[in-house]
Amino acid sequence: MPVRPKNGFARRGRNATHLLGIAIDITERKQAEEEMRIAAVTFETDAAIMISDPGGNILRVNNAFQKITGYSAEEVAGKNPSILSSGRHDNVFYSEMWSRLLETGTWAGEIWDRRKSGQIYPKWLTITAVKNPAGATTGYVAIFTDITERKRAEAEIRNLAFYDPLTKLPNRRLLLDRFNQALANSARSRQYGAVLFLDMDKFKMLNDTLGHDYGDLMLIEVAKRIGFVVRGSDIVARLGGDEFVVLIEELGEDPLQASNKLIAVAEKIRAALAVAYHIENHVYHSSPSIGVSLFCGDGLSTGDILKRADIAMYQAKNSGRNTVRFYDPEMQQALETRAALEADLRQALAEGQLHLYYQIQIDSNGKPLGAEALIRWLHPQRGMVSPAQFIPVAEESSLILEIGAWVLDTACRQLAAWQQQEATRGLLLAINVSAHQFRQPDFVDAVSTAISAHNINVDRLKLELTESVIVDDVGEVVAKMHRLKALGVRLSLDDFGTGYSSLSYLKQMPLDQLKIDQSFVRDVVSDPNDAVLVKTIIDMANNFRFNVIAEGVETAAQHAFLKDNRCAAFQGYLFGKPLPIAEFKILLDSLPA
């Protein structure tokens, strides 16, 4: 059977006797095609891929990149990857990254970047340098995955391990960790710290009557109230049930000062937690029992200190609840003394035990200018209580507002009485204003009301402000001072030189007077430094056109020095001590008119 000619291999009319075939080896081509297919599949994985040139400019990205970042391939082509930067990492971070990449050819780690939408997110990034056969870098391949969910899961696990799920406060485990750090810090710094252990009185009754859901709502509110009272650096933890612990550090090196600070904090917490709780449609009354234990790197363990605070807390419960008890008997005594003093001070306001004494102020010719009104407390059992004792208690308990209002009213009443007499009509009367009182929103209105109520000559009233008034918000303070000046009130800056004043502040303030603190006057004759300081204050006051008065003048030598250096007014025991109004009147009559 003739062979059918095919492809011209047989001549026409003749039978084919041979078949010629040509074979080409396409193994490499097939392998390359397979590699390209694998590469294409790999390029479109769930992981984002970004390919850049040796300069870092983006050449190509995959679909996952576009999905994760929100940028299209066209938007990023030719751009530097810095367009993805979150701003969370500094130059040092990126410098170290590229140093590592250039050194080893690869870098991997966690990094925060920014999506096109502006959202910042965490990702796990691996960068690999692509090199040619000669070893030169021809580009970089970056592969990353969005690890937002993983980070969220890690945070959730951490929260479950270290935080109370109900109140979101640290739990016992995290508290003990921070407590151990606090003990180590205390041992190094020799500063006192403290633990406050508290639980809510009659909390079980709430659970039993209204149910645990209401109890949980109350515990959340308790946690919030404690957080509002303490500093941001203090640790508030929930141990379980209605038991809370507050860890406070850096109370100072002196145990008495530390206890005084602690007393104030503990009382604020107690007062905040004793306010009625509005839970859904119920009003529930509760209060805390608080036990306190101080520590100062004295070798006690966290367990020992917590146990002491716990014991003190039960002492508070046994003594009637809604109170604070120190484990240390001496500190407990200090707490009881302070509490008794505060209670007596409240009663003093109601029963008229507070009095104003008047200390004469004279000019350079020895004539009376007026007086400073100084508060005194004459207690029926305690006798004369020093302002150094009760003013700090008043400041910490907010009684200073009631006392300040009483002083303002009493001083205006006295000015009104002086206005009725020819001999006293021109006298100035200065009163001290606490920083807490000055910061009250209605302070200027209160001054205006007192002036109107007693119909006084307003330019005879002088308010002495301490430098602590101006440390918070200078703009607001200056605005309030201008409102006072608009009323006609005189303003004096008290204790000048002991606080935070600066020339920029003084330039803004509508002051009438600077008052040189007695601590500088005391040694002005014997201490050259104090002498230079006092001279400088007087010169500065005169340059600012402020009147200047020196307090604490007790000797003729001090008076002579101040007078020689152009001090305009004087106050101190050399001229008269603070006196009740009747004795002050006798002193006035003895002075030249």
C-alpha positions as CSV (number, residue, x, y, z in Angstrom):
1,M,0.0,0.0,0.0
2,P,1.5,3.2,-1.1
3,V,2.5,5.6,1.5
4,R,0.6,8.8,1.3
5,P,3.0,11.6,0.8
6,K,2.9,13.9,3.8
7,N,4.4,17.4,4.2
8,G,6.4,17.1,1.1
9,F,8.6,14.4,2.4
10,A,7.9,12.1,-0.7
11,R,8.3,13.2,-4.2
12,R,5.3,13.1,-6.6
13,G,4.9,9.8,-8.3
14,R,7.3,8.1,-6.1
15,N,7.0,6.1,-3.0
16,A,8.5,7.5,0.2
17,T,11.5,5.5,1.4
18,H,12.5,7.7,4.4
19,L,10.9,10.0,7.1
20,L,12.8,13.0,8.3
21,G,12.0,14.4,11.7
22,I,13.4,17.5,13.6
23,A,13.1,17.5,17.5
24,I,13.6,20.5,19.7
25,D,14.2,20.2,23.5
26,I,11.6,22.6,25.2
27,T,12.2,21.5,28.8
28,E,13.6,24.8,29.9
29,R,10.7,26.7,28.2
30,K,8.2,24.4,30.0
31,Q,10.0,24.9,33.3
32,A,10.0,28.7,32.8
33,E,6.3,28.7,31.9
34,E,5.6,26.6,35.1
35,E,7.7,29.0,37.2
36,M,5.8,31.9,35.7
37,R,2.5,30.2,36.4
38,I,3.6,29.5,40.0
39,A,4.9,33.0,40.4
40,A,1.6,34.4,39.1
41,V,-0.4,32.3,41.5
42,T,1.9,33.2,44.3
43,F,1.6,36.9,43.5
44,E,-2.1,36.8,44.0
45,T,-2.1,35.2,47.5
46,D,-3.9,36.7,50.5
47,A,-0.6,38.3,51.6
48,A,0.1,41.8,50.1
49,I,3.1,41.9,47.8
50,M,5.0,45.0,46.7
51,I,7.9,45.0,44.3
52,S,10.2,48.0,44.1
53,D,13.3,49.1,42.2
54,P,16.7,49.5,43.9
55,G,15.7,53.1,44.9
56,G,12.7,51.8,46.7
57,N,10.1,53.1,44.2
58,I,7.1,50.9,43.8
59,L,7.0,48.9,40.5
60,R,4.2,46.5,41.1
61,V,1.7,45.4,43.7
62,N,-0.8,42.6,43.9
63,N,-4.6,42.6,44.6
64,A,-4.1,41.8,48.3
65,F,-2.0,45.0,48.6
66,Q,-4.8,47.0,47.0
67,K,-7.4,45.4,49.3
68,I,-5.4,46.0,52.5
69,T,-4.1,49.5,51.8
70,G,-7.0,50.8,49.8
71,Y,-4.6,52.1,47.1
72,S,-4.9,51.0,43.5
73,A,-1.9,49.8,41.6
74,E,-2.0,52.9,39.4
75,E,-2.0,55.2,42.5
76,V,1.2,53.7,44.0
77,A,3.2,53.0,40.8
78,G,6.4,55.0,40.9
79,K,5.7,56.2,44.5
80,N,7.9,55.7,47.5
81,P,6.5,53.3,50.2
82,S,6.6,56.3,52.6
83,I,3.1,57.2,51.4
84,L,2.0,54.3,53.7
85,S,3.8,55.7,56.8
86,S,1.7,56.0,59.9
87,G,3.9,58.5,61.7
88,R,4.2,56.2,64.7
89,H,7.8,55.3,64.0
90,D,10.7,57.8,64.2
91,N,13.7,58.1,61.9
92,V,15.8,55.9,64.1
93,F,13.3,53.0,63.5
94,Y,13.6,53.3,59.7
95,S,17.3,53.9,59.8
96,E,17.8,50.7,61.7
97,M,15.5,48.8,59.3
98,W,17.4,49.8,56.2
99,S,20.7,49.2,57.9
100,R,19.7,45.7,58.6
101,L,18.3,45.2,55.1
102,L,21.5,46.4,53.4
103,E,23.6,44.3,55.7
104,T,21.7,41.0,55.5
105,G,19.4,41.4,52.5
106,T,16.3,40.9,54.6
107,W,14.2,42.5,57.4
108,A,11.1,41.3,59.2
109,G,9.1,42.7,62.0
110,E,5.9,44.4,63.1
111,I,5.1,47.9,61.8
112,W,2.2,50.3,61.9
113,D,1.1,51.8,58.5
114,R,-1.7,54.0,57.3
115,R,-4.4,53.0,54.8
116,K,-5.7,55.3,52.1
117,S,-8.6,56.1,54.3
118,G,-6.3,57.4,57.0
119,Q,-6.8,54.4,59.4
120,I,-3.7,53.3,61.1
121,Y,-3.2,49.5,61.3
122,P,-0.6,47.0,62.4
123,K,1.0,44.6,59.9
124,W,3.7,41.9,59.8
125,L,6.2,42.9,57.1
126,T,9.1,41.0,55.5
127,I,11.4,42.8,53.0
128,T,13.8,40.8,50.9
129,A,16.5,42.3,48.6
130,V,16.6,40.8,45.0
131,K,20.1,40.4,43.7
132,N,21.5,39.5,40.2
133,P,24.2,36.9,39.7
134,A,26.8,39.6,40.3
135,G,25.4,40.2,43.7
136,A,24.0,43.7,43.0
137,T,20.6,44.6,44.3
138,T,18.1,44.9,41.5
139,G,15.0,45.5,43.7
140,Y,13.1,44.6,46.8
141,V,10.1,42.4,47.5
142,A,7.9,43.3,50.5
143,I,5.3,40.9,51.7
144,F,3.0,41.8,54.5
145,T,-0.2,40.8,56.2
146,D,-2.8,42.8,58.2
147,I,-2.5,41.7,61.9
148,T,-5.3,43.9,63.3
149,E,-7.4,40.9,64.4
150,R,-4.4,39.2,65.9
151,K,-3.5,42.3,67.9
152,R,-7.1,42.6,69.0
153,A,-7.1,39.0,70.1
154,E,-3.8,39.5,72.0
155,A,-5.2,42.5,73.7
156,E,-8.3,40.6,74.7
157,I,-6.2,37.8,76.1
158,R,-4.1,40.3,78.0
159,N,-7.2,42.0,79.4
160,L,-8.6,38.8,80.6
161,A,-5.3,38.0,82.3
162,F,-4.7,41.4,83.9
163,Y,-7.9,43.4,84.1
164,D,-11.2,43.0,85.8
165,P,-13.8,42.4,83.0
166,L,-16.6,44.3,84.9
167,T,-14.9,47.6,85.9
168,K,-11.9,47.4,83.5
169,L,-9.6,48.1,86.4
170,P,-6.4,46.1,87.0
171,N,-7.0,42.8,88.8
172,R,-5.0,41.3,91.6
173,R,-2.3,39.9,89.3
174,L,-1.5,43.2,87.7
175,L,-1.8,45.0,91.0
176,L,0.8,42.7,92.6
177,D,3.1,43.3,89.6
178,R,2.9,47.1,89.9
179,F,3.1,46.8,93.7
180,N,6.4,44.9,93.5
181,Q,7.7,47.7,91.2
182,A,6.5,50.3,93.7
183,L,8.3,48.6,96.6
184,A,11.5,48.5,94.6
185,N,11.1,52.2,93.7
186,S,10.4,53.1,97.3
187,A,13.5,51.3,98.5
188,R,15.7,53.2,96.0
189,S,14.1,56.7,96.5
190,R,13.3,56.4,100.2
191,Q,9.9,58.0,99.4
192,Y,6.8,56.7,101.2
193,G,4.0,55.0,99.3
194,A,0.7,53.6,100.6
195,V,-2.0,51.1,100.0
196,L,-5.7,51.9,100.5
197,F,-7.9,48.9,101.0
198,L,-11.6,49.6,100.8
199,D,-14.9,47.9,100.5
200,M,-18.4,49.2,100.3
201,D,-20.6,49.1,103.4
202,K,-23.8,47.0,103.1
203,F,-23.0,46.0,99.5
204,K,-24.4,42.5,100.1
205,M,-27.8,44.0,101.0
206,L,-27.9,45.6,97.6
207,N,-27.2,42.3,95.8
208,D,-29.8,40.5,98.1
209,T,-32.6,43.0,97.6
210,L,-32.2,44.3,94.0
211,G,-30.0,41.5,92.5
212,H,-26.5,41.2,91.1
213,D,-27.1,43.2,88.0
214,Y,-27.7,46.3,90.2
215,G,-24.7,45.4,92.3
216,D,-22.6,45.3,89.1
217,L,-23.8,48.7,88.1
218,M,-22.9,50.1,91.4
219,L,-19.4,48.6,91.3
220,I,-18.8,50.2,87.9
221,E,-19.9,53.6,89.4
222,V,-17.6,53.0,92.4
223,A,-14.6,52.4,90.1
224,K,-15.4,55.6,88.1
225,R,-15.7,57.7,91.3
226,I,-12.3,56.5,92.6
227,G,-10.7,57.2,89.3
228,F,-12.0,60.8,89.3
229,V,-10.4,61.5,92.7
230,V,-6.9,59.9,92.5
231,R,-4.0,61.0,90.3
232,G,-3.4,59.5,86.9
233,S,-0.3,57.8,88.2
234,D,-2.1,56.0,91.0
235,I,-3.2,52.4,90.5
236,V,-6.8,51.5,91.2
237,A,-7.5,47.8,91.2
238,R,-10.5,45.6,92.0
239,L,-9.7,42.4,93.9
240,G,-13.1,40.9,93.6
241,G,-16.6,41.5,95.0
242,D,-16.8,45.0,96.4
243,E,-13.1,45.1,97.4
244,F,-10.9,47.8,95.8
245,V,-7.2,48.7,96.3
246,V,-5.6,52.1,95.6
247,L,-1.8,52.1,95.3
248,I,-0.2,55.5,95.7
249,E,3.5,56.3,95.3
250,E,5.9,59.3,95.8
251,L,4.3,60.8,98.9
252,G,7.6,62.3,100.1
253,E,10.4,61.3,102.5
254,D,8.8,62.7,105.6
255,P,6.3,60.2,107.2
256,L,4.2,63.0,108.7
257,Q,3.9,64.9,105.4
258,A,3.2,61.6,103.6
259,S,0.4,60.8,106.1
260,N,-1.1,64.3,105.7
261,K,-1.2,63.9,101.9
262,L,-2.7,60.4,102.3
263,I,-5.3,61.6,104.7
264,A,-6.5,64.2,102.2
265,V,-6.7,61.6,99.4
266,A,-8.4,59.0,101.6
267,E,-11.0,61.5,102.8
268,K,-11.7,62.6,99.2
269,I,-12.3,58.9,98.2
270,R,-14.5,58.4,101.2
271,A,-16.6,61.5,100.5
272,A,-17.0,60.6,96.8
273,L,-18.1,57.1,97.5
274,A,-20.6,58.1,100.2
275,V,-22.7,60.1,97.8
276,A,-26.0,58.4,96.9
277,Y,-26.0,56.0,93.9
278,H,-28.7,56.4,91.3
279,I,-29.0,52.9,89.8
280,E,-31.6,52.6,87.1
281,N,-34.8,53.8,88.9
282,H,-33.4,53.2,92.4
283,V,-31.5,55.4,94.8
284,Y,-29.1,53.5,97.0
285,H,-27.1,54.8,99.9
286,S,-23.7,53.2,100.7
287,S,-20.3,54.3,102.0
288,P,-16.8,52.9,102.1
289,S,-14.7,51.6,104.9
290,I,-11.1,52.4,104.1
291,G,-7.9,50.9,105.6
292,V,-4.5,52.4,104.9
293,S,-1.0,51.1,105.2
294,L,2.2,53.1,104.5
295,F,5.4,51.6,103.2
296,C,8.9,52.8,102.6
297,G,11.0,50.0,101.3
298,D,11.2,48.6,104.8
299,G,11.5,44.9,103.9
300,L,7.8,44.1,104.1
301,S,6.3,42.0,101.3
302,T,3.3,43.1,99.2
303,G,1.2,40.4,101.1
304,D,2.2,41.9,104.5
305,I,1.3,45.4,103.5
306,L,-2.0,44.4,101.9
307,K,-2.8,42.4,105.0
308,R,-2.1,45.5,107.2
309,A,-4.4,47.6,105.1
310,D,-7.0,44.9,105.2
311,I,-6.8,44.8,109.0
312,A,-7.1,48.6,109.1
313,M,-10.2,48.4,106.8
314,Y,-11.9,46.0,109.3
315,Q,-11.1,48.4,112.1
316,A,-12.8,51.1,110.1
317,K,-15.9,48.8,109.7
318,N,-15.9,48.0,113.4
319,S,-15.8,51.7,114.3
320,G,-19.0,52.4,112.6
321,R,-18.3,52.3,108.8
322,N,-17.9,55.3,106.4
323,T,-14.5,56.1,107.8
324,V,-10.8,55.8,107.3
325,R,-8.3,53.9,109.6
326,F,-4.5,53.7,109.4
327,Y,-2.7,50.5,110.4
328,D,0.0,52.6,112.0
329,P,-1.2,53.7,115.4
330,E,0.6,57.1,115.1
331,M,-0.8,57.7,111.7
332,Q,-4.2,56.7,112.9
333,Q,-3.9,59.3,115.7
334,A,-3.0,61.9,113.1
335,L,-6.0,61.0,111.1
336,E,-8.3,61.2,114.1
337,T,-6.7,64.6,115.1
338,R,-7.2,66.0,111.6
339,A,-10.8,64.7,111.4
340,A,-11.6,66.2,114.8
341,L,-10.0,69.5,113.8
342,E,-12.1,69.6,110.6
343,A,-15.3,68.9,112.6
344,D,-14.5,71.6,115.1
345,L,-13.7,74.1,112.3
346,R,-17.1,73.4,110.7
347,Q,-18.7,74.1,114.0
348,A,-16.5,77.2,114.5
349,L,-18.1,78.8,111.4
350,A,-21.6,78.2,112.7
351,E,-20.9,79.3,116.3
352,G,-19.0,82.5,115.5
353,Q,-15.6,81.3,116.9
354,L,-13.7,82.9,114.0
355,H,-12.5,86.4,114.4
356,L,-10.6,89.0,112.3
357,Y,-7.5,90.5,113.8
358,Y,-5.9,93.6,112.3
359,Q,-2.2,94.3,111.8
360,I,-1.2,97.9,111.1
361,Q,0.4,98.9,107.8
362,I,2.3,102.3,107.9
363,D,4.0,104.5,105.3
364,S,7.5,105.8,105.2
365,N,6.6,108.7,107.5
366,G,5.2,106.4,110.1
367,K,1.6,107.2,109.4
368,P,-1.1,104.5,109.2
369,L,-2.1,103.4,105.7
370,G,-4.5,100.7,106.9
371,A,-4.3,97.1,108.0
372,E,-4.2,93.5,106.9
373,A,-7.1,91.4,108.3
374,L,-5.9,88.1,109.6
375,I,-8.2,85.3,110.6
376,R,-8.0,83.8,114.1
377,W,-9.8,80.9,115.7
378,L,-10.7,81.1,119.4
379,H,-11.9,77.6,120.4
380,P,-13.7,77.2,123.7
381,Q,-11.6,74.2,124.7
382,R,-8.5,74.3,122.3
383,G,-8.0,78.0,123.0
384,M,-6.3,80.0,120.2
385,V,-5.7,77.7,117.2
386,S,-2.9,78.7,114.9
387,P,-3.8,79.5,111.3
388,A,-0.9,77.2,110.3
389,Q,-2.9,74.3,111.8
390,F,-6.4,75.0,110.5
391,I,-5.9,76.7,107.2
392,P,-4.4,73.6,105.5
393,V,-7.4,71.6,106.8
394,A,-9.7,74.2,105.4
395,E,-8.0,74.1,102.0
396,E,-8.2,70.3,101.7
397,S,-11.8,70.1,102.8
398,S,-13.1,73.1,100.8
399,L,-14.1,74.8,104.0
400,I,-11.8,77.6,102.7
401,L,-14.6,78.7,100.5
402,E,-17.0,79.3,103.4
403,I,-14.2,80.9,105.4
404,G,-13.2,83.1,102.5
405,A,-16.7,84.3,102.1
406,W,-17.0,85.0,105.8
407,V,-13.7,87.0,105.7
408,L,-14.8,89.1,102.7
409,D,-18.2,89.9,104.3
410,T,-16.6,90.7,107.7
411,A,-13.9,92.9,106.2
412,C,-16.4,94.9,104.2
413,R,-18.6,95.4,107.3
414,Q,-15.5,96.8,109.1
415,L,-14.7,99.1,106.2
416,A,-18.2,100.4,106.3
417,A,-17.8,101.1,110.0
418,W,-14.5,102.9,109.4
419,Q,-16.2,105.1,106.8
420,Q,-18.4,106.5,109.5
421,Q,-15.4,108.0,111.3
422,E,-13.3,110.8,110.0
423,A,-10.1,109.3,111.5
424,T,-10.5,106.0,109.9
425,R,-12.3,106.9,106.6
426,G,-9.1,106.8,104.5
427,L,-7.7,103.5,105.8
428,L,-7.1,100.5,103.5
429,L,-8.1,97.0,104.5
430,A,-6.3,94.1,102.9
431,I,-7.7,90.5,103.0
432,N,-6.0,87.3,101.8
433,V,-7.7,85.4,99.0
434,S,-6.8,81.7,98.6
435,A,-6.1,80.2,95.2
436,H,-9.1,77.9,95.6
437,Q,-11.4,80.8,96.4
438,F,-10.0,82.9,93.5
439,R,-10.6,80.1,91.0
440,Q,-14.3,80.0,91.7
441,P,-16.3,81.1,88.7
442,D,-18.5,83.4,90.8
443,F,-15.6,85.0,92.8
444,V,-15.8,88.4,91.1
445,D,-19.6,88.5,91.5
446,A,-19.2,87.6,95.2
447,V,-16.8,90.5,95.7
448,S,-19.2,92.8,93.9
449,T,-22.1,91.6,96.0
450,A,-20.2,92.2,99.3
451,I,-19.2,95.7,98.2
452,S,-22.8,96.6,97.3
453,A,-24.3,95.0,100.5
454,H,-22.1,97.1,102.8
455,N,-22.0,100.2,100.5
456,I,-18.2,100.6,101.0
457,N,-15.8,102.9,99.3
458,V,-14.4,100.2,97.0
459,D,-10.9,101.6,96.6
460,R,-10.3,101.1,100.3
461,L,-10.5,97.3,99.8
462,K,-7.3,95.5,98.9
463,L,-7.2,91.8,97.9
464,E,-3.9,90.0,98.5
465,L,-3.3,87.2,96.1
466,T,-0.6,84.6,96.5
467,E,1.6,83.5,93.6
468,S,0.0,80.1,93.6
469,V,-3.1,81.8,92.0
470,I,-1.3,82.4,88.7
471,V,0.4,79.0,88.0
472,D,-2.5,77.4,86.2
473,D,-4.0,79.6,83.5
474,V,-2.4,83.0,83.4
475,G,-4.8,84.3,80.7
476,E,-7.9,83.5,82.8
477,V,-6.3,84.9,86.0
478,V,-5.4,88.2,84.3
479,A,-8.9,88.5,82.9
480,K,-10.4,88.0,86.3
481,M,-8.0,90.5,87.8
482,H,-9.1,93.1,85.2
483,R,-12.7,92.5,86.2
484,L,-11.8,93.1,89.9
485,K,-10.0,96.3,88.9
486,A,-13.0,97.4,87.0
487,L,-14.9,97.2,90.3
488,G,-12.3,99.5,91.8
489,V,-10.7,97.0,94.1
490,R,-6.9,97.2,94.8
491,L,-4.7,94.1,94.1
492,S,-1.6,93.1,95.9
493,L,0.7,90.1,95.1
494,D,1.5,88.5,98.4
495,D,4.7,86.7,99.4
496,F,6.5,87.9,96.3
497,G,9.6,86.0,95.5
498,T,8.7,82.7,97.0
499,G,6.7,81.2,94.2
500,Y,6.6,81.2,90.4
501,S,6.3,84.8,89.3
502,S,8.1,86.0,86.3
503,L,8.5,89.4,84.6
504,S,6.2,88.3,81.8
505,Y,3.5,87.6,84.3
506,L,4.0,90.9,86.1
507,K,3.8,92.9,82.9
508,Q,0.3,91.4,82.2
509,M,-1.1,91.8,85.7
510,P,-3.1,95.0,86.7
511,L,-1.4,95.0,90.2
512,D,-1.2,97.9,92.6
513,Q,1.3,96.4,95.0
514,L,4.0,93.8,95.5
515,K,4.5,92.5,99.0
516,I,8.0,91.3,100.0
517,D,7.8,88.1,101.9
518,Q,9.0,88.1,105.5
519,S,11.5,85.3,104.9
520,F,13.6,87.8,102.9
521,V,13.0,90.7,105.4
522,R,14.1,88.6,108.3
523,D,17.8,88.4,107.3
524,V,18.0,91.5,105.1
525,V,20.6,93.1,107.4
526,S,22.7,90.0,108.0
527,D,22.5,88.1,104.7
528,P,23.9,89.9,101.6
529,N,21.9,87.7,99.3
530,D,18.7,88.7,100.9
531,A,19.7,92.3,100.8
532,V,20.4,92.1,97.0
533,L,17.1,90.3,96.5
534,V,15.1,92.8,98.4
535,K,16.7,95.8,96.6
536,T,16.0,94.1,93.3
537,I,12.3,93.6,94.2
538,I,11.9,97.2,95.3
539,D,13.6,98.5,92.1
540,M,11.6,96.2,89.9
541,A,8.3,97.2,91.6
542,N,9.2,100.9,91.2
543,N,10.0,100.4,87.5
544,F,6.6,98.6,87.0
545,R,5.0,101.5,88.9
546,F,3.8,99.1,91.6
547,N,3.7,100.2,95.2
548,V,5.8,97.9,97.4
549,I,5.2,96.9,101.0
550,A,7.5,94.7,103.2
551,E,6.0,92.3,105.8
552,G,7.6,90.9,108.9
553,V,9.5,94.0,109.9
554,E,10.6,93.5,113.5
555,T,13.7,95.6,114.0
556,A,14.7,99.2,113.5
557,A,17.7,98.0,111.4
558,Q,15.4,96.2,109.0
559,H,13.1,99.2,108.8
560,A,16.0,101.5,108.1
561,F,17.4,99.3,105.4
562,L,14.0,99.1,103.7
563,K,13.4,102.8,104.0
564,D,16.8,103.7,102.6
565,N,16.1,101.5,99.6
566,R,12.8,103.2,98.8
567,C,10.3,100.7,100.2
568,A,7.0,102.6,100.5
569,A,5.1,100.7,103.2
570,F,5.8,98.4,106.1
571,Q,4.1,95.8,108.3
572,G,5.4,93.9,111.2
573,Y,5.7,93.5,115.0
574,L,7.9,96.6,115.1
575,F,4.8,98.6,114.5
576,G,2.2,96.3,116.0
577,K,1.1,92.7,116.1
578,P,-2.3,91.5,114.9
579,L,-4.9,92.8,117.3
580,P,-8.7,92.5,117.9
581,I,-10.5,95.5,116.5
582,A,-10.9,97.2,119.9
583,E,-7.2,97.1,120.6
584,F,-6.4,98.1,117.1
585,K,-8.4,101.2,117.6
586,I,-6.3,102.1,120.6
587,L,-3.1,101.6,118.5
588,L,-4.5,103.8,115.8
589,D,-5.2,106.6,118.3
590,S,-1.6,106.5,119.5
591,L,-0.1,107.0,116.0
592,P,0.3,110.4,114.2
593,A,-2.6,111.2,112.0
